[in-house]
Structure formats: structure tokens, C-alpha cells
Amino acid sequence: MRTRRLLPIQIDDPAFRAMIGRIERMTPREMRAVFARLFGQETSSGNGAWLRRRIIRRLEEIELSHMMPEALRCAEDVARDLRCTLDWAAIPHGRPIPRPRLALDPAGTR
């Protein structure tokens, strides 16, 4: 089965980049604790590369969900400039995913 290749995501927030850097230095045990907080379920995987990819992708999803309202406003401006209308029914609307508190602190304290 072929998987669909995802487009590279560029988030230029220095705090986000620092968070990713911290994840890359975590042990699999620490990443399992972060995984449980982000996904709401435990994993027994000890595969550091898999855990790292899943956690980083989830954090990107959360961050991008907070950028969605701005992106929709930009799309509306472009549509207005092109003198066309957006099919709002085709655009998924939702609230941003809540950012997890202390998601990168496996011990639960800071």
C-alpha cells in the first residue's frame, strides 16, 4: 500500500522550533509520556524514530489548526481580488485544537 506524501510544513515560530528540538533529544520513555498526553492513549512502542515522527506531526497539526482562521481570511481576500466566491460549504470549519499544557514535560512538573 502506498502512502500519500505530505507536503512539507513550514512553521516559522521560534518557540515551536525549540519545542521540536527538545523532542529530538528525548529518550523513547520520555516520548511515550508525551505521546500519551498528545493522543490521549498509551503506546508501548520503544521505537524512537516512530514516536518522534508521530509527536512532531501532531504538534504541527495543532499549530496549523491555530493558523486556519488567518488562512481563511487570506483566501477570502484573494477570492475577492479575483472576483470570485469561495464555496464555504466545501471548506471544513472547526475550532483550533487545544494546545496541550506541559506536553513536553514527561514528569508533569516544570
VEXLUMSE-629312 format. One record per residue: x, z, y of N, C-alpha, C, O in turn. Coordinates in Angstrom, 2 decimals, m for minus. Atoms other than C-alpha are relative to their C-alpha. Layout:
REM residues N
    n.c1    n.c3    n.c2   ca.c1   ca.c3   ca.c2    c.c1    c.c3    c.c2    o.c1    o.c3    o.c2
       X       Z       Y       X       Z       Y       X       Z       Y       X       Z       Y
...
END
This chain:
REM residues 110
    n.c1    n.c3    n.c2   ca.c1   ca.c3   ca.c2    c.c1    c.c3    c.c2    o.c1    o.c3    o.c2
    0.83    0.00   m1.17    0.00    0.00    0.00    0.89    0.00    1.24    1.79    0.83    1.37
   m0.77    0.07   m1.24    1.40   m0.98    3.38   m0.66    0.89    1.04   m1.88    0.96    1.15
    0.54   m0.83   m1.07    1.02    1.40    6.23    0.13   m0.74    1.32    1.04   m1.54    1.51
   m0.01    0.64   m1.30    0.26    0.29    9.73    1.10    0.64    0.85    1.18    1.86    0.96
   m1.08   m0.50   m0.84    3.25    0.62   12.01   m0.56    0.44    1.34   m1.30   m0.30    1.99
    0.48   m0.53   m1.27    2.57    2.79   15.02    0.90   m0.46    1.13    2.10   m0.64    0.96
   m0.78    0.35   m1.16    3.65    1.79   18.47    0.82    1.21    0.43    0.37    2.35    0.30
   m0.79   m1.15   m0.45    6.45    3.92   19.87   m0.69    0.67    1.19   m1.20    0.00    2.09
    0.64   m0.77   m1.07    5.13    6.65   22.10    1.09    0.55    0.91    2.07    1.13    0.45
   m0.95   m0.50   m0.97    6.99    7.49   25.26   m0.69    1.02    0.88   m1.54    0.67    1.70
    0.51   m1.06   m0.86    6.15   10.82   26.84    1.19    0.50    0.80    2.15    1.03    0.24
   m1.15   m0.29   m0.86    8.41   11.44   29.80    0.02    1.41    0.57    0.65    1.66    1.60
    0.05   m1.38   m0.47    7.70   15.14   30.20    1.22    0.76   m0.53    1.40    0.84   m1.75
   m1.19   m0.72    0.46   10.96   17.18   30.08   m0.33    1.19   m0.89    0.41    1.49   m1.82
    0.40   m1.15    0.83    9.13   20.21   28.63   m0.35   m0.48   m1.41   m0.03    0.19   m2.39
    0.35    0.55    1.30    7.77   18.03   25.82    1.26   m0.39   m0.76    1.38   m0.10   m1.96
   m1.26    0.39    0.64   11.23   16.61   25.10    0.77    1.23   m0.49    1.38    1.19   m1.56
   m0.66   m1.23    0.42   12.64   20.16   24.97   m0.66    0.58   m1.24    0.02    1.09   m2.13
    0.73   m0.49    1.16    9.91   21.13   22.51    0.39   m0.79   m1.25    0.57   m0.21   m2.32
   m0.39    0.85    1.12   10.82   18.18   20.27    1.42    0.35   m0.43    1.71    0.41   m1.63
   m1.37   m0.40    0.34   14.50   19.17   20.46    0.03    1.30   m0.79    0.84    1.45   m1.70
    0.04   m1.28    0.73   13.61   22.66   19.29   m0.50   m0.21   m1.43    0.01    0.41   m2.36
    0.51    0.29    1.35   11.62   21.31   16.35    1.10   m0.60   m0.87    1.22   m0.26   m2.04
   m1.06    0.66    0.76   14.58   19.18   15.30    1.07    0.97   m0.48    1.83    0.65   m1.40
   m0.98   m1.00    0.43   16.70   22.32   14.99   m0.59    1.06   m0.93    0.13    1.96   m1.37
    0.66   m1.01    0.84   14.18   24.31   12.93    0.31   m0.19   m1.48    0.61   m1.30   m1.93
   m0.11    0.05    1.45   14.51   25.15    9.27   m1.36   m0.38   m0.58   m2.37   m0.25    0.11
    1.30    0.32    0.59   11.81   23.97    6.85   m0.96    1.19   m0.02   m2.16    1.00    0.17
    0.87   m1.18    0.00   10.47   27.54    6.62   m0.66    0.19    1.37   m1.85    0.47    1.45
    0.56   m0.13   m1.34   10.04   27.71   10.40   m1.01   m1.11    0.28   m2.05   m0.88    0.88
    0.91    1.12   m0.22    8.44   24.26   10.45   m1.31    0.18   m0.77   m2.36   m0.25   m0.30
    1.24   m0.25    0.74    5.93   25.32    7.78   m0.93    0.91    0.80   m2.14    0.71    0.80
    0.82   m0.90   m0.83    4.74   28.13   10.08   m0.61   m0.76    1.18   m1.77   m0.55    1.51
    0.51    0.81   m1.11    4.41   25.69   12.99   m1.07   m0.96   m0.51   m2.10   m1.15    0.14
    0.96    0.92    0.61    2.62   23.21   10.72   m1.35    0.71   m0.19   m2.40    0.15    0.12
    1.23   m0.75    0.24    0.08   25.89    9.77   m0.77    0.23    1.30   m2.00    0.15    1.31
    0.67   m0.22   m1.29   m0.66   26.61   13.43   m0.59   m1.28    0.56   m1.69   m1.27    1.11
    0.46    1.26   m0.57   m0.99   22.95   14.42   m1.14   m0.62   m0.79   m2.07   m1.19   m0.22
    0.97    0.68    0.85   m3.04   21.76   11.46   m1.07    0.94   m0.56   m2.06    0.48   m1.12
    0.99   m0.95    0.49   m4.90   24.96   10.56   m0.01    0.15   m1.50   m0.99    0.63   m2.07
   m0.10   m0.15    1.45   m3.75   24.85    6.95    1.46    0.12   m0.39    2.35   m0.37    0.30
   m1.36   m0.21    0.49   m0.70   25.84    4.97    0.51   m1.25   m0.71   m0.27   m2.09   m1.16
   m0.63    1.03    0.82    1.75   23.46    3.34    1.13    0.66   m0.77    1.80    1.57   m0.26
   m1.09   m0.55    0.80    4.19   24.22    0.57    1.22   m0.92    0.04    2.22   m0.66   m0.63
   m1.09    0.96   m0.06    6.41   21.27    1.44    1.25    0.64    0.58    1.20    1.38    1.57
   m1.29   m0.44   m0.51   10.06   22.06    1.91    0.80   m1.18    0.53    1.97   m1.04    0.87
   m0.65    1.22   m0.46   10.86   18.50    2.96    0.06    0.02    1.53   m0.93   m0.26    2.21
   m0.15   m0.14   m1.45   12.25   18.99    6.46   m0.32   m1.26    0.78   m0.94   m1.19    1.84
    0.25    1.26   m0.72   12.08   15.33    7.45   m1.50   m0.28    0.09   m1.98   m0.69    1.15
    1.46    0.22    0.00    8.40   15.06    6.45   m0.68    0.95    0.96   m1.52    0.54    1.76
    0.59   m1.00   m0.89    7.48   18.29    8.23    0.28   m0.35    1.46   m0.61   m0.28    2.31
   m0.38    0.34   m1.36    9.38   17.23   11.34   m0.83   m1.17    0.52   m1.35   m1.11    1.64
    0.80    1.16   m0.42    7.61   13.84   11.48   m1.44    0.38    0.26   m2.02   m0.01    1.28
    1.41   m0.38   m0.15    4.16   15.35   10.97   m0.22    0.87    1.24   m1.17    0.65    1.99
    0.15   m0.90   m1.14    4.66   18.09   13.57    0.18   m0.76    1.32   m0.61   m0.59    2.25
   m0.25    0.75   m1.23    6.11   15.75   16.19   m1.16   m0.95    0.28   m1.60   m1.06    1.42
    1.12    0.92   m0.19    3.33   13.21   15.65   m1.23    0.75    0.49   m1.95    0.26    1.36
    1.16   m0.79   m0.42    0.67   15.93   16.01    0.16    0.45    1.45   m0.81    0.41    2.22
   m0.23   m0.40   m1.38    2.25   17.21   19.23   m0.16   m1.19    0.95   m0.66   m1.03    2.07
    0.20    1.20   m0.81    2.30   13.64   20.55   m1.48   m0.30    0.16   m1.93   m0.65    1.26
    1.44    0.22   m0.07   m1.40   13.26   19.70   m0.65    0.95    1.01   m1.48    0.54    1.81
    0.55   m0.99   m0.92   m2.20   16.46   21.57    0.35   m0.36    1.44   m0.51   m0.32    2.32
   m0.44    0.35   m1.35   m0.16   15.41   24.60   m0.71   m1.24    0.51   m1.12   m1.29    1.67
    0.67    1.23   m0.42   m1.68   11.93   24.69   m1.49    0.23    0.27   m2.06   m0.44    1.13
    1.41   m0.27   m0.25   m5.19   13.36   24.50   m0.20    0.58    1.40   m1.27    0.42    1.99
    0.10   m0.53   m1.36   m4.47   15.12   27.79    0.25   m1.09    1.04   m0.10   m0.91    2.21
   m0.25    1.12   m0.92   m3.39   11.80   29.34   m1.18   m0.97    0.03   m1.22   m1.83    0.90
    1.10    0.97    0.13   m6.61    9.98   28.31   m0.85   m0.15    1.26   m1.12   m1.29    1.64
    0.83    0.21   m1.19   m8.72   10.69   31.44    0.70   m0.85    1.06    0.07   m1.70    1.69
   m0.75    0.80   m0.97   m5.99    9.26   33.67    0.09   m1.46   m0.44   m0.03   m2.37    0.37
   m0.08    1.37    0.53   m5.62    6.22   31.41   m1.33   m0.72    0.18   m1.35   m1.91    0.50
    1.31    0.63   m0.17   m9.37    5.57   31.56   m0.25   m0.35    1.47   m0.82   m1.40    1.76
    0.14    0.32   m1.43   m9.33    5.76   35.38    0.82   m1.23    0.35    0.38   m2.09    1.12
   m0.87    1.16   m0.25   m6.44    3.29   35.42   m0.65   m1.27   m0.55   m0.63   m2.31    0.11
    0.66    1.16    0.61   m8.32    0.93   33.07   m1.18   m0.45    0.84   m1.43   m1.64    0.98
    1.13    0.35   m0.84  m11.36    1.09   35.30    0.46   m0.70    1.28   m0.18   m1.65    1.73
   m0.55    0.64   m1.19   m9.25    0.20   38.35    0.43   m1.43   m0.30    0.18   m2.34    0.49
   m0.45    1.35    0.39   m7.72   m2.77   36.52   m1.21   m0.90   m0.22   m1.21   m2.05    0.21
    1.21    0.80    0.24  m11.17   m3.96   35.38   m0.66   m0.39    1.31   m1.13   m1.52    1.47
    0.60    0.29   m1.31  m12.46   m3.71   38.95    0.82   m1.09    0.71    0.25   m2.00    1.31
   m0.85    1.02   m0.62   m9.46   m5.73   40.20   m0.19   m1.37   m0.64   m0.10   m2.39    0.04
    0.22    1.26    0.71  m10.14   m8.38   37.56   m1.45   m0.46    0.07   m1.82   m1.49   m0.49
    1.43    0.29   m0.16  m13.84   m8.35   38.47   m0.71   m0.15   m1.34   m1.48   m1.08   m1.57
    0.71   m0.05    1.27  m14.99   m7.49   35.00   m0.42    1.44   m0.22   m0.05    2.33    0.54
    0.46   m1.36    0.28  m16.64   m4.47   33.48    0.55    0.46   m1.34    0.82   m0.35   m2.23
   m0.45   m0.57    1.26  m15.47   m2.16   30.75   m1.21    0.29   m0.88   m2.26    0.70   m0.38
    1.05   m0.35    0.96  m17.58   m1.73   27.64    0.22    1.47   m0.37    0.90    1.78   m1.35
   m0.23   m1.43    0.19  m17.71    2.07   27.87   m0.46    0.49   m1.36    0.04    1.49   m1.86
    0.47   m0.40    1.33  m19.60    2.27   24.57    1.07   m0.21   m1.06    1.07    0.47   m2.08
   m1.05    0.29    0.97  m16.55    0.84   22.79    1.21    0.92    0.16    2.10    0.94   m0.70
   m1.13   m0.89   m0.25  m14.18    3.41   24.29   m0.34    1.40   m0.49   m1.32    1.99   m0.04
    0.31   m1.35    0.50  m14.02    6.69   22.39    0.25    1.04    1.09    1.32    1.10    1.69
   m0.13   m1.07   m0.98  m14.64    9.62   24.68    0.04    1.32   m0.73   m0.68    1.54   m1.70
   m0.10   m1.32    0.58  m13.68   13.10   23.82    0.78    0.90    0.91    1.42    0.46    1.87
   m0.77   m0.95   m0.78  m12.18   16.19   25.21    1.42    0.05   m0.52    1.66   m0.23   m1.70
   m1.39   m0.13    0.47   m8.44   16.72   25.08    0.11    1.06   m1.09   m0.62    2.05   m1.09
   m0.27   m0.97    1.06   m7.16   18.53   22.01    0.66    1.20    0.64    1.62    1.04    1.39
   m0.63   m1.17   m0.61   m6.35   22.11   22.99    1.47    0.10   m0.38    1.84   m0.09   m1.54
   m1.42   m0.20    0.28   m2.63   22.70   23.31    0.16    1.35   m0.69   m0.39    2.35   m0.23
   m0.16   m1.27    0.73   m1.56   25.35   20.81    0.87    0.97    0.79    1.86    0.59    1.41
   m0.82   m1.03   m0.64   m0.26   28.61   22.20    1.05    0.46   m0.98    0.76    0.70   m2.15
   m1.12   m0.49    0.80    3.13   29.68   20.89    0.18   m0.78   m1.30    0.62   m0.22   m2.30
   m0.07    0.79    1.22    3.05   26.83   18.38    1.41   m0.13   m0.54    1.59   m0.39   m1.73
   m1.37    0.19    0.46    6.83   26.68   18.22    0.70    1.31   m0.27    1.91    1.32   m0.52
   m0.60   m1.30    0.27    7.40   30.37   17.73   m0.52    0.48   m1.35   m1.58    1.10   m1.40
    0.51   m0.30    1.32    7.09   30.88   13.96   m0.28    1.48   m0.23   m1.13    1.81   m1.05
    0.21   m1.43    0.20    7.28   34.67   14.21   m1.24    0.51    0.73   m1.72    1.62    0.44
    1.19   m0.40   m0.73    4.32   34.80   16.59    0.28    0.81    1.25   m0.64    1.27    1.92
   m0.37   m0.74   m1.21    6.24   36.53   19.37    1.02   m0.80    0.79    1.69   m1.67    0.24
   m1.00    0.68   m0.83    8.39   35.35   22.24    0.77    0.99    0.77    1.66    0.63    1.53
END
